[in-house]
Each structure stands twice: as structure tokens, then as C-alpha cells.
Amino acid sequence: MTATIPVGIRLDGVAVTPDGKNVYVGDADSNTVFVIATASKTVTATIPVGIRPYGLAVTPDGSKVYVANNGSNTVSVIDTKSNAVTATIPVGTTPIAFGIFIQPE
């Protein structure tokens, strides 16, 4: 089943937790990340991050979401249990995306 869930205006990044329970959507217009619960198809949290969140990535264990804040030259780290920013990391100019490297065992 599909659904339309209203969030933000200028959506520039999306990431899904490995268990598929939550979708994180960056809105560059409001400088926030919306958390959507897939089971209820509702927004369960709105998280303030840096300026113009573009790229999002979830760690393989689903514990963190990294957000590339294009306008503030930072990466926000979101804890997925609390849905709160736990760190803001300064990075180079205008980050837009990144990937998560998984070390083979």
C-alpha cells in the first residue's frame, strides 16, 4: 500500500532504517529532518539540523543517521532511539552526500 505523507517543501534527502520501520527525510527549506513511521504512515518527530540538509545516510546497525548540511558545512549526527542530534561535525565546503562504508568481516 502506498501513502502520501505531507512533510516540508524542499525535500533533498531520504534514508530508511535497515529494519524498514522509519524513514528520515531532510527538508532544506526548514532545516529539519522529518521522521516517518512506516507502520502508521505518520510523522513521529521533526528534528532541527544544520542549514540545507541534503544527503542522509543510516548506519548499518540503524543506530544513527548522518545528515550533510550543505549550507552550514556540517554533518549532524542523529541518534535514532531519541531522534535527537547528538553531535554536529564541521566538514569541508558545501557537503551534499556521502556513503557508509561497511567493513567486510
C-alpha positions in Angstrom: 0.0 0.0 0.0 1.3 3.5 -0.8 0.5 6.7 1.1 1.2 10.4 0.7 2.6 11.9 3.9 2.9 15.7 4.0 6.4 16.9 5.0 8.3 20.1 4.2 8.6 21.9 1.0 12.1 21.3 -0.4 13.0 17.7 0.2 16.6 16.9 -0.6 17.5 13.6 1.1 15.9 10.4 2.3 17.1 7.4 4.2 15.4 4.3 5.6 16.4 2.4 8.7 17.6 -1.2 8.0 14.6 -2.7 9.7 12.3 -0.5 7.5 10.4 0.9 10.5 11.4 4.6 9.9 12.1 6.9 7.1 14.2 10.1 7.6 13.5 12.9 5.2 15.6 16.1 5.0 13.8 19.4 4.3 16.2 22.1 3.0 13.6 24.8 3.4 13.0 24.4 7.1 16.4 22.9 8.1 14.8 19.9 9.6 14.7 16.2 9.3 11.3 14.5 9.5 10.9 11.0 10.9 8.1 8.9 9.4 7.0 5.7 11.0 6.2 3.3 8.1 3.7 1.3 10.1 1.4 4.2 10.9 2.5 6.4 8.0 2.8 9.4 10.3 5.5 11.9 11.1 6.7 11.0 14.6 9.4 13.6 15.0 10.8 16.8 13.5 14.5 17.3 14.2 16.3 20.6 13.7 19.6 20.2 12.0 22.1 22.5 10.1 21.3 24.7 7.1 20.0 22.9 4.0 20.2 19.2 4.9 20.8 17.4 1.6 22.3 13.9 1.9 21.2 11.4 4.6 22.7 8.0 5.5 21.7 5.5 8.1 24.4 3.3 9.7 24.2 -0.4 9.0 23.1 -1.1 12.6 20.4 1.6 12.3 21.6 3.5 15.4 22.5 6.7 13.8 21.5 9.0 10.8 24.2 11.3 9.3 22.9 14.4 7.7 25.1 16.5 5.3 24.1 20.1 5.9 25.1 21.9 2.7 24.6 25.5 3.9 26.4 25.2 7.3 29.3 23.0 6.2 28.5 20.5 8.9 27.3 16.9 9.4 24.6 16.4 12.1 24.5 13.0 13.8 21.0 11.9 14.9 20.5 9.1 17.5 17.6 7.0 16.2 16.4 6.0 19.6 15.9 9.5 20.9 15.6 11.2 17.4 17.9 14.0 18.7 21.1 15.4 17.3 23.9 14.1 19.4 26.8 15.8 17.5 27.5 18.4 14.9 30.7 17.9 13.0 32.4 20.7 10.9 33.4 19.4 7.4 34.5 20.9 4.1 32.6 23.3 2.0 29.0 22.5 0.9 28.6 18.8 1.7 25.8 17.2 -0.3 26.1 13.5 0.1 28.1 10.6 1.4 28.1 6.9 1.8 28.6 4.5 4.7 31.5 2.1 4.2 30.8 -1.4 5.6 34.0 -3.3 6.5 33.8 -6.9 5.4 34.2 -9.4 8.2 
